[in-house]
């Protein structure tokens, strides 16, 4: 009798666990769908006609596919240059940030490093007292960095918040691995390269992705510090494209489209959003595995 009762309780327990798991997965799936629907609508709207966008409030598949929005964007001839500039700025800025932040965070995470608390407090102080826009602009002009990518990469080369996250991860690395490397005659630099960096792939991949997204989406900085159109990023060119689609030129005058007619203003904005979003989305599959996978598992036993 007791054995039967234990079996029934075990079956009920497993059943309740499955039900709870199913509810959790269903809830998470609905949340993911809710966040995905707006982007799917933007993608569908970029291929729709202007009439359909005005008449239908929401749709995921356009009744009639139209490539007019993308044709108007390509006709400007500047979007390719903007994407190249954005890729160059993102690559330079991200590599510079990650090199400086890791080199700064590792010594602060080591035991026996004198004065690290003072340095860390100074770093935190920069988060509490940020530099104003006007003093920063005057500094950029004084250094001769105006209309240069140096104005967009050097001032923010070390993100204090991200650096502290990397430092915390370095602190969590096993001290036994460091001691074993020192016994084998490894120097601090070799321990950093051969031990700390390989074991820190999850945090480094995450911070790299966040940094790259920040540089790619940066619009305010290039608008202030860049003056030459040949250096404009994709965000600035797309702003011009949207204004042009509304019939407004750079000097504020109306544009005569001639035989081509007025472009689809709503669709062109959606197409511009897709163009600026897709390149950075292509980075996610390469770093996705590092978000969930911990490489420290099994590295130290006992």
ChimeraX attribute file (.defattr): number of C-alpha atoms within 10 A of each C-alpha:
attribute: neighborCount
match mode: 1-to-1
recipient: residues
	/A:1	6
	/A:2	7
	/A:3	8
	/A:4	9
	/A:5	10
	/A:6	11
	/A:7	12
	/A:8	12
	/A:9	12
	/A:10	12
	/A:11	12
	/A:12	12
	/A:13	12
	/A:14	12
	/A:15	12
	/A:16	12
	/A:17	12
	/A:18	12
	/A:19	12
	/A:20	12
	/A:21	12
	/A:22	12
	/A:23	12
	/A:24	12
	/A:25	12
	/A:26	12
	/A:27	12
	/A:28	12
	/A:29	11
	/A:30	12
	/A:31	11
	/A:32	11
	/A:33	12
	/A:34	11
	/A:35	10
	/A:36	11
	/A:37	14
	/A:38	13
	/A:39	16
	/A:40	16
	/A:41	16
	/A:42	22
	/A:43	20
	/A:44	21
	/A:45	27
	/A:46	28
	/A:47	23
	/A:48	26
	/A:49	20
	/A:50	19
	/A:51	10
	/A:52	16
	/A:53	19
	/A:54	10
	/A:55	8
	/A:56	9
	/A:57	7
	/A:58	16
	/A:59	16
	/A:60	14
	/A:61	14
	/A:62	19
	/A:63	12
	/A:64	9
	/A:65	13
	/A:66	16
	/A:67	14
	/A:68	19
	/A:69	25
	/A:70	19
	/A:71	13
	/A:72	19
	/A:73	24
	/A:74	13
	/A:75	9
	/A:76	13
	/A:77	10
	/A:78	19
	/A:79	24
	/A:80	15
	/A:81	17
	/A:82	21
	/A:83	21
	/A:84	15
	/A:85	19
	/A:86	23
	/A:87	19
	/A:88	15
	/A:89	21
	/A:90	22
	/A:91	16
	/A:92	16
	/A:93	23
	/A:94	23
	/A:95	16
	/A:96	16
	/A:97	24
	/A:98	22
	/A:99	12
	/A:100	14
	/A:101	22
	/A:102	21
	/A:103	14
	/A:104	16
	/A:105	22
	/A:106	19
	/A:107	17
	/A:108	22
	/A:109	19
	/A:110	15
	/A:111	10
	/A:112	9
	/A:113	10
	/A:114	11
	/A:115	9
	/A:116	15
	/A:117	11
	/A:118	10
	/A:119	12
	/A:120	14
	/A:121	10
	/A:122	12
	/A:123	17
	/A:124	14
	/A:125	12
	/A:126	12
	/A:127	12
	/A:128	8
	/A:129	8
	/A:130	8
	/A:131	10
	/A:132	8
	/A:133	10
	/A:134	9
	/A:135	10
	/A:136	13
	/A:137	16
	/A:138	12
	/A:139	15
	/A:140	19
	/A:141	14
	/A:142	10
	/A:143	11
	/A:144	12
	/A:145	17
	/A:146	19
	/A:147	20
	/A:148	16
	/A:149	19
	/A:150	19
	/A:151	23
	/A:152	23
	/A:153	19
	/A:154	13
	/A:155	12
	/A:156	13
	/A:157	18
	/A:158	19
	/A:159	17
	/A:160	18
	/A:161	12
	/A:162	22
	/A:163	23
	/A:164	20
	/A:165	16
	/A:166	21
	/A:167	21
	/A:168	16
	/A:169	19
	/A:170	23
	/A:171	17
	/A:172	11
	/A:173	16
	/A:174	15
	/A:175	13
	/A:176	11
	/A:177	15
	/A:178	17
	/A:179	13
	/A:180	12
	/A:181	17
	/A:182	14
	/A:183	10
	/A:184	9
	/A:185	11
	/A:186	15
	/A:187	12
	/A:188	14
	/A:189	10
	/A:190	13
	/A:191	18
	/A:192	19
	/A:193	12
	/A:194	13
	/A:195	16
	/A:196	21
	/A:197	16
	/A:198	13
	/A:199	20
	/A:200	19
	/A:201	18
	/A:202	22
	/A:203	20
	/A:204	22
	/A:205	19
	/A:206	17
	/A:207	20
	/A:208	18
	/A:209	18
	/A:210	14
	/A:211	20
	/A:212	23
	/A:213	17
	/A:214	14
	/A:215	20
	/A:216	26
	/A:217	16
	/A:218	18
	/A:219	16
	/A:220	10
	/A:221	13
	/A:222	19
	/A:223	14
	/A:224	14
	/A:225	19
	/A:226	20
	/A:227	13
	/A:228	9
	/A:229	13
	/A:230	11
	/A:231	19
	/A:232	24
	/A:233	28
	/A:234	26
	/A:235	24
	/A:236	21
	/A:237	21
	/A:238	24
	/A:239	14
	/A:240	18
	/A:241	24
	/A:242	21
	/A:243	16
	/A:244	22
	/A:245	23
	/A:246	17
	/A:247	17
	/A:248	16
	/A:249	15
	/A:250	10
	/A:251	6
	/A:252	10
	/A:253	9
	/A:254	12
	/A:255	14
	/A:256	12
	/A:257	12
	/A:258	7
	/A:259	6
	/A:260	8
	/A:261	8
	/A:262	15
	/A:263	20
	/A:264	20
	/A:265	17
	/A:266	21
	/A:267	27
	/A:268	28
	/A:269	23
	/A:270	22
	/A:271	26
	/A:272	23
	/A:273	17
	/A:274	16
	/A:275	19
	/A:276	18
	/A:277	15
	/A:278	10
	/A:279	13
	/A:280	15
	/A:281	10
	/A:282	9
	/A:283	13
	/A:284	13
	/A:285	8
	/A:286	10
	/A:287	16
	/A:288	14
	/A:289	12
	/A:290	16
	/A:291	13
	/A:292	9
	/A:293	11
	/A:294	14
	/A:295	13
	/A:296	15
	/A:297	8
	/A:298	7
	/A:299	9
	/A:300	10
	/A:301	6
	/A:302	2
